Amino acid sequence: MIYSKITGTGSYLPEQVLTNTELEKIVDTTDEWIRSRTGIEKRHVARDDETTCDLAEKASRAAIEMSGKKENDIDLIIIATTTPDVIFPSTACLLQQRLNIHGCPAFDIQAVCTGFVYALHVANLFIKNGTTKCALIVGSETMTRIVDWEDRNTCVLFGDGAGAIILEESKTPGILSTHIHADGAYQKLLSVPGGISSNYNLVKSNKAFIKMQGNEVFKVAVNTLGGIVDETLQANSMSNTDIDWLVPHQANTRIISAMAKKLDMPISRVVVTVDQHGNTSAASIPLALDVAVKDGRIKENDTLLLPAFGGGFTWGSALLKY
């Protein structure tokens, strides 16, 4: 039986920081309002000359170094991103060139905040069917490029960053199961309404920004994430007490707290980093994972649950032994 296992993690946050207090000077909001509703204290913002691929490269090199692998050991590259450098080539191909890797498959996945879980699902299948032995999976975003800084309901939420893992063929179980779903019926609750083939006028007028109906998104997210938790545990004949760490998508602390309550887990067993970087979409789970691995909280053989929810709507989870 072929399994896949995480052997390296890495992350990167841009040096430029935007605090809640600084946001007060830009839009009609307050530090207290943002903290009480989201738990966010600050977010990182990429420089004008800093791209999604730049962030991905730094996170990737850290993950490769931790794994002990060389760049030419990698035979699959997947980047989960909503904010690619260009329409094409894919950001994965751009990263492939940066790492001086040639010939292996490289492609992007777009499932917004669930993107990393989707990418992990796909890479796990590649490894289990014998096509791949060593995959580089990255979540990288420059979400502040699609934020309307005059919309106080959305601009306070998002930040830029990248997280990466190395996923390798293993003789012992690592990824126990992955579960991915989508329902386009909810598209209008959370979207960027302008694009290349639809409402291109919004792009031309620089108005293709994130639009969100916050209260409705929150309700659906909490219910949906509760369902994916049940589905994952049932699929593995596990109970909540079998989970050592919850490493959720970092949207806001209210949603994270609702998931912890669903699992009857103390917040001390939940990895929370959203306060330090806001919602980094597809980057948030690998970012949080890397933080908890590096600070020693997550240890070998710990059982981790990684749930996510994003625009589309998309949602999913991964259960794994670290």
C-alpha positions as a Markdown table, in Angstrom:
| # | Residue | x | y | z |
|---|---|---|---|---|
| 1 | Met | 0.0 | 0.0 | 0.0 |
| 2 | Ile | 1.3 | 3.4 | -0.9 |
| 3 | Tyr | 0.7 | 6.3 | 1.4 |
| 4 | Ser | 1.7 | 10.0 | 1.4 |
| 5 | Lys | 3.2 | 11.9 | 4.3 |
| 6 | Ile | 4.2 | 15.5 | 5.0 |
| 7 | Thr | 8.0 | 15.8 | 5.4 |
| 8 | Gly | 8.5 | 19.5 | 5.3 |
| 9 | Thr | 6.7 | 22.8 | 5.9 |
| 10 | Gly | 7.5 | 26.4 | 5.2 |
| 11 | Ser | 5.8 | 29.8 | 5.2 |
| 12 | Tyr | 6.4 | 33.4 | 4.3 |
| 13 | Leu | 4.7 | 36.7 | 5.2 |
| 14 | Pro | 5.6 | 40.0 | 3.5 |
| 15 | Glu | 7.6 | 42.4 | 5.6 |
| 16 | Gln | 5.1 | 45.2 | 5.2 |
| 17 | Val | 2.5 | 45.2 | 8.0 |
| 18 | Leu | -0.8 | 47.0 | 8.2 |
| 19 | Thr | -2.2 | 47.2 | 11.7 |
| 20 | Asn | -5.8 | 47.9 | 12.7 |
| 21 | Thr | -4.7 | 51.3 | 14.1 |
| 22 | Glu | -3.3 | 52.2 | 10.7 |
| 23 | Leu | -6.5 | 51.0 | 9.0 |
| 24 | Glu | -8.4 | 53.5 | 11.1 |
| 25 | Lys | -6.8 | 56.2 | 9.0 |
| 26 | Ile | -7.8 | 54.6 | 5.8 |
| 27 | Val | -11.4 | 53.5 | 6.3 |
| 28 | Asp | -14.2 | 54.1 | 8.8 |
| 29 | Thr | -13.4 | 51.4 | 11.4 |
| 30 | Thr | -11.7 | 50.9 | 14.8 |
| 31 | Asp | -9.2 | 48.5 | 16.2 |
| 32 | Glu | -11.9 | 47.4 | 18.8 |
| 33 | Trp | -14.5 | 46.8 | 16.1 |
| 34 | Ile | -12.1 | 44.6 | 14.0 |
| 35 | Arg | -10.8 | 42.6 | 17.0 |
| 36 | Ser | -14.2 | 42.0 | 18.5 |
| 37 | Arg | -15.7 | 40.7 | 15.2 |
| 38 | Thr | -12.7 | 39.0 | 13.6 |
| 39 | Gly | -9.9 | 38.6 | 16.1 |
| 40 | Ile | -7.5 | 40.1 | 13.6 |
| 41 | Glu | -4.8 | 42.5 | 14.9 |
| 42 | Lys | -2.8 | 43.0 | 11.8 |
| 43 | Arg | -2.3 | 41.8 | 8.2 |
| 44 | His | 0.8 | 41.6 | 5.9 |
| 45 | Val | 0.7 | 43.4 | 2.6 |
| 46 | Ala | 3.0 | 42.5 | -0.3 |
| 47 | Arg | 5.0 | 45.3 | -1.8 |
| 48 | Asp | 4.0 | 46.6 | -5.2 |
| 49 | Asp | 6.9 | 44.7 | -6.8 |
| 50 | Glu | 6.2 | 41.5 | -4.8 |
| 51 | Thr | 4.1 | 38.8 | -6.4 |
| 52 | Thr | 2.3 | 35.7 | -5.5 |
| 53 | Cys | 5.2 | 33.7 | -7.0 |
| 54 | Asp | 7.7 | 35.6 | -4.9 |
| 55 | Leu | 5.9 | 34.6 | -1.7 |
| 56 | Ala | 5.5 | 31.0 | -2.9 |
| 57 | Glu | 9.2 | 30.7 | -3.7 |
| 58 | Lys | 10.2 | 31.7 | -0.2 |
| 59 | Ala | 7.7 | 29.4 | 1.5 |
| 60 | Ser | 8.7 | 26.5 | -0.9 |
| 61 | Arg | 12.4 | 26.9 | -0.3 |
| 62 | Ala | 11.8 | 26.7 | 3.5 |
| 63 | Ala | 9.7 | 23.5 | 3.1 |
| 64 | Ile | 12.3 | 21.9 | 0.8 |
| 65 | Glu | 15.1 | 22.6 | 3.2 |
| 66 | Met | 13.1 | 21.2 | 6.2 |
| 67 | Ser | 12.3 | 18.0 | 4.2 |
| 68 | Gly | 16.0 | 17.4 | 3.3 |
| 69 | Lys | 15.1 | 17.0 | -0.3 |
| 70 | Lys | 16.7 | 18.7 | -3.3 |
| 71 | Glu | 14.7 | 20.7 | -5.9 |
| 72 | Asn | 15.3 | 18.0 | -8.5 |
| 73 | Asp | 13.6 | 15.4 | -6.3 |
| 74 | Ile | 10.3 | 17.2 | -6.8 |
| 75 | Asp | 8.1 | 15.6 | -9.5 |
| 76 | Leu | 4.8 | 17.5 | -9.0 |
| 77 | Ile | 4.1 | 21.2 | -8.2 |
| 78 | Ile | 0.6 | 22.4 | -7.3 |
| 79 | Ile | -0.1 | 26.0 | -6.3 |
| 80 | Ala | -3.4 | 26.9 | -4.8 |
| 81 | Thr | -4.1 | 30.5 | -5.5 |
| 82 | Thr | -6.9 | 33.0 | -6.3 |
| 83 | Thr | -4.4 | 35.7 | -7.2 |
| 84 | Pro | -2.0 | 34.3 | -9.8 |
| 85 | Asp | 0.9 | 36.5 | -11.1 |
| 86 | Val | -0.6 | 36.5 | -14.6 |
| 87 | Ile | -3.4 | 34.7 | -16.5 |
| 88 | Phe | -0.8 | 32.4 | -17.9 |
| 89 | Pro | 1.6 | 30.8 | -17.5 |
| 90 | Ser | 0.3 | 29.3 | -14.2 |
| 91 | Thr | 2.1 | 30.5 | -11.1 |
| 92 | Ala | 3.1 | 26.9 | -10.6 |
| 93 | Cys | 5.1 | 27.0 | -13.9 |
| 94 | Leu | 6.6 | 30.3 | -12.8 |
| 95 | Leu | 7.7 | 28.7 | -9.5 |
| 96 | Gln | 9.0 | 25.7 | -11.4 |
| 97 | Gln | 11.3 | 27.9 | -13.4 |
| 98 | Arg | 12.5 | 29.8 | -10.2 |
| 99 | Leu | 13.4 | 26.4 | -8.6 |
| 100 | Asn | 15.2 | 25.2 | -11.7 |
| 101 | Ile | 12.9 | 22.2 | -12.0 |
| 102 | His | 12.2 | 20.8 | -15.5 |
| 103 | Gly | 9.6 | 18.5 | -16.9 |
| 104 | Cys | 7.4 | 17.5 | -14.0 |
| 105 | Pro | 3.6 | 18.5 | -14.0 |
| 106 | Ala | 3.0 | 22.0 | -12.6 |
| 107 | Phe | -0.4 | 23.6 | -12.3 |
| 108 | Asp | -2.6 | 25.9 | -10.3 |
| 109 | Ile | -5.8 | 25.1 | -8.4 |
| 110 | Gln | -8.4 | 27.8 | -7.8 |
| 111 | Ala | -10.8 | 26.9 | -4.9 |
| 112 | Val | -10.2 | 30.1 | -3.0 |
| 113 | Cys | -9.9 | 29.5 | 0.8 |
| 114 | Thr | -10.3 | 25.7 | 0.3 |
| 115 | Gly | -7.6 | 25.7 | -2.3 |
| 116 | Phe | -4.9 | 24.1 | -0.2 |
| 117 | Val | -7.1 | 21.2 | 0.8 |
| 118 | Tyr | -8.1 | 20.7 | -2.9 |
| 119 | Ala | -4.4 | 20.7 | -3.8 |
| 120 | Leu | -3.6 | 18.3 | -1.0 |
| 121 | His | -6.4 | 16.0 | -2.2 |
| 122 | Val | -5.1 | 15.9 | -5.8 |
| 123 | Ala | -1.4 | 15.4 | -4.8 |
| 124 | Asn | -2.4 | 12.6 | -2.4 |
| 125 | Leu | -4.1 | 10.8 | -5.4 |
| 126 | Phe | -1.0 | 11.3 | -7.6 |
| 127 | Ile | 1.2 | 9.7 | -4.9 |
| 128 | Lys | -1.2 | 6.8 | -4.1 |
| 129 | Asn | -1.5 | 5.8 | -7.8 |
| 130 | Gly | 2.3 | 5.8 | -8.2 |
| 131 | Thr | 2.5 | 8.7 | -10.5 |
| 132 | Thr | 4.4 | 11.0 | -8.0 |
| 133 | Lys | 6.9 | 10.4 | -5.3 |
| 134 | Cys | 7.6 | 13.9 | -4.0 |
| 135 | Ala | 5.1 | 16.8 | -4.4 |
| 136 | Leu | 5.5 | 20.5 | -3.6 |
| 137 | Ile | 2.1 | 21.9 | -2.6 |
| 138 | Val | 1.8 | 25.7 | -2.0 |
| 139 | Gly | -0.9 | 28.0 | -1.0 |
| 140 | Ser | 0.1 | 31.6 | -2.0 |
| 141 | Glu | -2.0 | 34.7 | -2.1 |
| 142 | Thr | -1.8 | 38.5 | -2.6 |
| 143 | Met | -5.4 | 39.0 | -1.6 |
| 144 | Thr | -4.8 | 42.7 | -0.9 |
| 145 | Arg | -4.7 | 43.3 | -4.7 |
| 146 | Ile | -8.4 | 42.5 | -4.9 |
| 147 | Val | -9.5 | 44.3 | -1.8 |
| 148 | Asp | -11.5 | 47.5 | -1.9 |
| 149 | Trp | -9.9 | 49.7 | 0.7 |
| 150 | Glu | -13.0 | 51.8 | 0.9 |
| 151 | Asp | -15.2 | 48.8 | 1.9 |
| 152 | Arg | -14.7 | 48.5 | 5.7 |
| 153 | Asn | -16.6 | 45.1 | 5.8 |
| 154 | Thr | -13.9 | 43.4 | 3.6 |
| 155 | Cys | -10.7 | 45.3 | 3.7 |
| 156 | Val | -10.1 | 44.6 | 7.4 |
| 157 | Leu | -10.2 | 40.8 | 6.7 |
| 158 | Phe | -7.6 | 39.9 | 4.2 |
| 159 | Gly | -3.8 | 39.7 | 4.0 |
| 160 | Asp | -1.0 | 38.3 | 1.9 |
| 161 | Gly | 1.2 | 35.3 | 2.6 |
| 162 | Ala | 2.3 | 31.8 | 1.5 |
| 163 | Gly | 2.6 | 28.4 | 3.1 |
| 164 | Ala | 4.1 | 25.2 | 1.5 |
| 165 | Ile | 4.6 | 21.6 | 2.2 |
| 166 | Ile | 6.5 | 18.7 | 0.8 |
| 167 | Leu | 4.3 | 15.6 | 0.5 |
| 168 | Glu | 6.2 | 12.3 | -0.1 |
| 169 | Glu | 5.5 | 8.7 | -0.8 |
| 170 | Ser | 5.5 | 6.8 | 2.4 |
| 171 | Lys | 5.2 | 3.2 | 3.7 |
| 172 | Thr | 3.3 | 4.4 | 6.7 |
| 173 | Pro | 0.0 | 6.4 | 6.8 |
| 174 | Gly | 0.2 | 10.1 | 6.6 |
| 175 | Ile | -2.8 | 11.5 | 4.8 |
| 176 | Leu | -5.7 | 9.4 | 6.2 |
| 177 | Ser | -8.5 | 11.0 | 4.1 |
| 178 | Thr | -9.4 | 14.1 | 2.2 |
| 179 | His | -12.9 | 15.4 | 1.4 |
| 180 | Ile | -13.8 | 18.1 | -1.0 |
| 181 | His | -17.1 | 19.7 | -2.0 |
| 182 | Ala | -18.6 | 22.7 | -3.8 |
| 183 | Asp | -21.9 | 24.4 | -4.4 |
| 184 | Gly | -22.1 | 27.2 | -6.9 |
| 185 | Ala | -25.6 | 28.2 | -5.9 |
| 186 | Tyr | -24.0 | 30.4 | -3.2 |
| 187 | Gln | -21.8 | 32.3 | -5.7 |
| 188 | Lys | -23.2 | 35.7 | -5.1 |
| 189 | Leu | -22.6 | 35.7 | -1.3 |
| 190 | Leu | -18.8 | 35.8 | -1.7 |
| 191 | Ser | -17.3 | 36.7 | -5.1 |
| 192 | Val | -15.2 | 39.0 | -7.2 |
| 193 | Pro | -17.8 | 40.0 | -9.8 |
| 194 | Gly | -15.4 | 41.2 | -12.5 |
| 195 | Gly | -13.1 | 39.1 | -14.6 |
| 196 | Ile | -11.7 | 38.4 | -18.1 |
| 197 | Ser | -14.7 | 36.8 | -19.7 |
| 198 | Ser | -17.4 | 38.4 | -17.6 |
| 199 | Asn | -17.9 | 42.0 | -16.5 |
| 200 | Tyr | -14.5 | 42.9 | -17.9 |
| 201 | Asn | -15.5 | 46.6 | -17.5 |
| 202 | Leu | -14.9 | 46.2 | -13.7 |
| 203 | Val | -11.4 | 45.1 | -14.4 |
| 204 | Lys | -10.7 | 47.9 | -16.8 |
| 205 | Ser | -12.0 | 50.5 | -14.3 |
| 206 | Asn | -10.1 | 48.8 | -11.4 |
| 207 | Lys | -13.3 | 47.8 | -9.5 |
| 208 | Ala | -12.9 | 44.0 | -9.6 |
| 209 | Phe | -12.9 | 43.7 | -5.8 |
| 210 | Ile | -14.1 | 41.1 | -3.2 |
| 211 | Lys | -17.8 | 41.4 | -2.5 |
| 212 | Met | -19.2 | 39.6 | 0.5 |
| 213 | Gln | -22.5 | 39.3 | 2.4 |
| 214 | Gly | -20.8 | 38.7 | 5.7 |
| 215 | Asn | -23.7 | 37.5 | 7.9 |
| 216 | Glu | -24.9 | 35.0 | 5.3 |
| 217 | Val | -21.4 | 33.7 | 4.6 |
| 218 | Phe | -20.8 | 33.2 | 8.4 |
| 219 | Lys | -24.0 | 31.2 | 8.8 |
| 220 | Val | -23.3 | 28.9 | 5.9 |
| 221 | Ala | -19.6 | 28.5 | 6.8 |
| 222 | Val | -20.4 | 27.4 | 10.3 |
| 223 | Asn | -23.0 | 24.9 | 9.3 |
| 224 | Thr | -20.9 | 23.5 | 6.4 |
| 225 | Leu | -17.8 | 23.2 | 8.4 |
| 226 | Gly | -19.7 | 21.3 | 11.1 |
| 227 | Gly | -20.9 | 18.9 | 8.4 |
| 228 | Ile | -17.4 | 18.3 | 7.0 |
| 229 | Val | -16.1 | 17.6 | 10.5 |
| 230 | Asp | -18.7 | 14.9 | 11.0 |
| 231 | Glu | -18.1 | 13.5 | 7.5 |
| 232 | Thr | -14.3 | 13.2 | 8.1 |
| 233 | Leu | -14.6 | 11.6 | 11.5 |
| 234 | Gln | -17.2 | 9.1 | 10.3 |
| 235 | Ala | -15.1 | 8.2 | 7.3 |
| 236 | Asn | -12.2 | 7.3 | 9.6 |
| 237 | Ser | -14.3 | 5.7 | 12.4 |
| 238 | Met | -12.9 | 8.3 | 14.8 |
| 239 | Ser | -14.4 | 10.5 | 17.4 |
| 240 | Asn | -13.4 | 14.0 | 18.4 |
| 241 | Thr | -11.2 | 12.8 | 21.1 |
| 242 | Asp | -8.9 | 11.2 | 18.5 |
| 243 | Ile | -7.9 | 14.6 | 17.1 |
| 244 | Asp | -4.8 | 16.1 | 18.6 |
| 245 | Trp | -4.9 | 19.4 | 16.7 |
| 246 | Leu | -7.4 | 21.4 | 14.7 |
| 247 | Val | -5.6 | 23.4 | 12.0 |
| 248 | Pro | -8.5 | 25.3 | 10.3 |
| 249 | His | -8.7 | 27.9 | 7.6 |
| 250 | Gln | -7.9 | 31.2 | 9.3 |
| 251 | Ala | -10.9 | 33.3 | 8.3 |
| 252 | Asn | -11.9 | 34.8 | 11.7 |
| 253 | Thr | -11.9 | 33.7 | 15.3 |
| 254 | Arg | -15.7 | 33.4 | 15.5 |
| 255 | Ile | -15.7 | 30.7 | 12.9 |
| 256 | Ile | -12.7 | 28.9 | 14.4 |
| 257 | Ser | -14.3 | 29.0 | 17.8 |
| 258 | Ala | -17.5 | 27.5 | 16.4 |
| 259 | Met | -15.5 | 24.6 | 14.9 |
| 260 | Ala | -13.7 | 24.0 | 18.2 |
| 261 | Lys | -17.1 | 23.9 | 20.0 |
| 262 | Lys | -18.3 | 21.4 | 17.4 |
| 263 | Leu | -15.4 | 19.1 | 18.2 |
| 264 | Asp | -15.6 | 19.9 | 21.9 |
| 265 | Met | -12.0 | 20.9 | 21.8 |
| 266 | Pro | -10.3 | 23.5 | 24.0 |
| 267 | Ile | -9.0 | 26.4 | 22.1 |
| 268 | Ser | -5.5 | 25.4 | 23.4 |
| 269 | Arg | -5.7 | 22.5 | 20.9 |
| 270 | Val | -6.6 | 24.7 | 18.0 |
| 271 | Val | -3.9 | 26.4 | 15.9 |
| 272 | Val | -5.0 | 30.1 | 15.6 |
| 273 | Thr | -2.8 | 32.5 | 13.6 |
| 274 | Val | -5.5 | 34.7 | 12.0 |
| 275 | Asp | -4.8 | 37.4 | 14.5 |
| 276 | Gln | -1.3 | 37.9 | 13.1 |
| 277 | His | -2.0 | 37.9 | 9.3 |
| 278 | Gly | -5.8 | 38.0 | 8.6 |
| 279 | Asn | -7.4 | 35.8 | 6.1 |
| 280 | Thr | -4.7 | 34.7 | 3.6 |
| 281 | Ser | -7.2 | 32.4 | 1.7 |
| 282 | Ala | -5.4 | 29.3 | 0.3 |
| 283 | Ala | -2.2 | 30.2 | 2.2 |
| 284 | Ser | -3.8 | 30.2 | 5.7 |
| 285 | Ile | -3.8 | 26.4 | 6.5 |
| 286 | Pro | -0.2 | 25.7 | 5.5 |
| 287 | Leu | 0.8 | 29.0 | 7.2 |
| 288 | Ala | -0.8 | 27.9 | 10.4 |
| 289 | Leu | 0.6 | 24.4 | 10.1 |
| 290 | Asp | 4.1 | 25.6 | 9.6 |
| 291 | Val | 3.9 | 27.9 | 12.7 |
| 292 | Ala | 2.7 | 25.1 | 14.9 |
| 293 | Val | 5.3 | 22.7 | 13.6 |
| 294 | Lys | 8.1 | 25.2 | 14.0 |
| 295 | Asp | 7.1 | 26.2 | 17.6 |
| 296 | Gly | 6.9 | 22.5 | 18.7 |
| 297 | Arg | 3.2 | 22.2 | 19.3 |
| 298 | Ile | 2.6 | 19.7 | 16.5 |
| 299 | Lys | 4.7 | 16.6 | 17.0 |
| 300 | Glu | 5.4 | 13.4 | 15.1 |
| 301 | Asn | 2.4 | 11.1 | 15.0 |
| 302 | Asp | -0.1 | 13.8 | 16.1 |
| 303 | Thr | -3.5 | 13.5 | 14.4 |
| 304 | Leu | -4.5 | 16.7 | 12.6 |
| 305 | Leu | -7.8 | 17.9 | 11.2 |
| 306 | Leu | -7.6 | 20.6 | 8.5 |
| 307 | Pro | -11.0 | 22.0 | 7.5 |
| 308 | Ala | -11.6 | 24.9 | 5.1 |
| 309 | Phe | -14.4 | 26.9 | 3.6 |
| 310 | Gly | -14.2 | 29.4 | 0.7 |
| 311 | Gly | -15.9 | 31.3 | -2.1 |
| 312 | Gly | -17.8 | 29.2 | -4.6 |
| 313 | Phe | -18.8 | 28.0 | -2.1 |
| 314 | Thr | -16.1 | 25.4 | -1.7 |
| 315 | Trp | -15.4 | 23.4 | 1.4 |
| 316 | Gly | -13.3 | 20.4 | 2.4 |
| 317 | Ser | -11.0 | 18.8 | 5.0 |
| 318 | Ala | -8.0 | 16.7 | 5.4 |
| 319 | Leu | -7.2 | 14.2 | 8.2 |
| 320 | Leu | -3.6 | 13.2 | 8.6 |
| 321 | Lys | -0.9 | 11.8 | 10.8 |
| 322 | Tyr | 1.9 | 14.3 | 11.0 |
